[in-house]
Amino acid sequence: MRDFTKIVFIILGSICVILGLIGTIVPLLPTTPFLLLAAFFYGKSSYRLQQWLFNNRVFGPYLTDYVEGRGISIKNKAFTLIILWLGMGYAIFFAISNLLIRMFLLLIAICVTIHIITIKTIEQKSGNDSS
């Protein structure tokens, strides 16, 4: 039974990584929660995959800074908010006709914006800064 649970957690972690990757492009999918879930699932099933995630060139520094409470760079905050509002704006004004859903999306965008703004801002690292 332990092997089955391990396999399920690896699959769930991998799905979360994929959703996190998609979330870097699609504003309705949040990147950070999916990466945190992936880290949790990998931590319960595969030390190697967890280390891969935290040492990943793209997500590693971002995830480590977030988990350890250091914050997010101003560049990543700006990028996140621009993509969020472009995607939400498109959905609200062009893709969705239901007023209730539009209002719900606007509320989500406002809450995510408040969350991003209130996260501690860290100095941008020299060299590679992850998105």
Wavefront OBJ file of the C-alpha trace (Angstrom):
o trace
v 0.000 0.000 0.000
v 2.904 2.365 0.729
v 4.177 2.038 -2.859
v 0.725 2.867 -4.217
v 0.528 6.027 -2.071
v 4.007 7.041 -3.170
v 3.076 6.657 -6.842
v -0.162 8.630 -6.352
v 1.751 11.447 -4.601
v 4.355 11.551 -7.387
v 1.571 11.761 -9.973
v -0.240 14.484 -8.001
v 3.023 16.404 -7.549
v 3.739 16.174 -11.265
v 0.223 17.369 -12.130
v 0.758 20.325 -9.780
v 4.060 21.195 -11.476
v 2.342 21.113 -14.879
v -0.511 23.297 -13.575
v 2.071 25.660 -12.070
v 3.795 25.902 -15.444
v 0.477 26.634 -17.135
v -0.239 29.154 -14.377
v 2.768 31.222 -15.452
v 0.845 31.928 -18.665
v -2.838 31.646 -17.692
v -3.726 34.135 -14.952
v -6.679 32.119 -13.649
v -4.256 29.386 -12.535
v -2.055 30.515 -9.665
v 1.533 29.299 -9.950
v 2.677 29.434 -6.327
v -0.038 27.279 -4.700
v 0.476 24.551 -7.293
v 4.235 24.601 -6.788
v 3.777 24.480 -3.018
v 1.436 21.520 -3.420
v 3.971 19.841 -5.701
v 6.659 20.370 -3.068
v 4.359 18.816 -0.453
v 3.510 15.782 -2.594
v 7.127 15.281 -3.641
v 8.224 15.693 -0.029
v 5.910 12.843 0.990
v 6.953 10.583 -1.876
v 10.301 11.416 -3.443
v 13.155 13.361 -1.885
v 14.850 13.436 -5.298
v 11.851 15.103 -6.988
v 11.460 17.564 -4.121
v 15.116 18.539 -4.433
v 14.706 18.833 -8.207
v 11.816 21.262 -7.681
v 13.666 23.426 -5.144
v 16.892 23.344 -7.184
v 15.129 23.933 -10.498
v 16.696 26.813 -12.426
v 13.327 28.430 -13.124
v 11.187 27.752 -10.038
v 13.774 26.899 -7.384
v 14.842 30.363 -6.210
v 11.286 31.726 -6.424
v 9.845 28.787 -4.494
v 12.608 28.804 -1.882
v 12.256 32.563 -1.298
v 8.499 32.224 -0.924
v 8.608 29.169 1.381
v 11.295 30.690 3.600
v 9.354 33.956 3.872
v 11.944 36.120 2.112
v 9.412 37.430 -0.406
v 9.194 38.102 -4.135
v 11.232 40.480 -6.283
v 9.559 43.632 -7.596
v 10.109 42.313 -11.142
v 8.167 39.129 -10.362
v 5.427 41.089 -8.617
v 5.044 43.411 -11.589
v 5.092 40.545 -14.100
v 2.519 38.610 -12.076
v 0.179 41.582 -11.748
v 0.442 42.550 -15.410
v -0.324 39.014 -16.577
v -3.101 38.695 -13.988
v -4.875 41.883 -15.054
v -4.399 41.295 -18.773
v -5.907 37.821 -18.492
v -8.666 38.806 -16.108
v -9.429 41.942 -18.090
v -9.802 39.925 -21.258
v -12.036 37.382 -19.526
v -14.167 40.030 -17.815
v -14.663 42.321 -20.820
v -14.559 39.957 -23.797
v -14.902 36.274 -22.877
v -17.553 36.186 -20.137
v -21.053 37.547 -20.540
v -22.532 36.549 -17.167
v -22.394 39.547 -14.814
v -22.121 37.403 -11.670
v -19.113 35.526 -13.049
v -17.538 38.815 -14.167
v -17.916 40.201 -10.646
v -16.481 36.999 -9.167
v -13.440 37.207 -11.478
v -12.951 40.847 -10.546
v -13.079 39.915 -6.851
v -10.498 37.161 -7.428
v -8.221 39.587 -9.276
v -8.493 42.148 -6.474
v -7.760 39.536 -3.784
v -4.778 38.125 -5.674
v -3.481 41.654 -6.252
v -3.731 42.444 -2.540
v -1.952 39.185 -1.708
v 0.890 39.861 -4.175
v 1.306 43.461 -3.012
v 1.415 42.472 0.662
v 4.116 39.822 0.164
v 7.482 41.146 1.253
v 9.505 42.604 -1.638
v 13.072 41.378 -1.883
v 16.047 42.822 -3.705
v 16.356 41.416 -7.197
v 19.139 38.879 -7.376
v 21.937 39.485 -9.819
v 22.059 37.119 -12.726
v 19.063 34.849 -13.102
v 15.823 36.034 -11.609
v 13.031 33.491 -11.874
v 9.480 34.280 -12.924
l 1 2 3 4 5 6 7 8 9 10 11 12 13 14 15 16 17 18 19 20 21 22 23 24 25 26 27 28 29 30 31 32 33 34 35 36 37 38 39 40 41 42 43 44 45 46 47 48 49 50 51 52 53 54 55 56 57 58 59 60 61 62 63 64 65 66 67 68 69 70 71 72 73 74 75 76 77 78 79 80 81 82 83 84 85 86 87 88 89 90 91 92 93 94 95 96 97 98 99 100 101 102 103 104 105 106 107 108 109 110 111 112 113 114 115 116 117 118 119 120 121 122 123 124 125 126 127 128 129 130 131
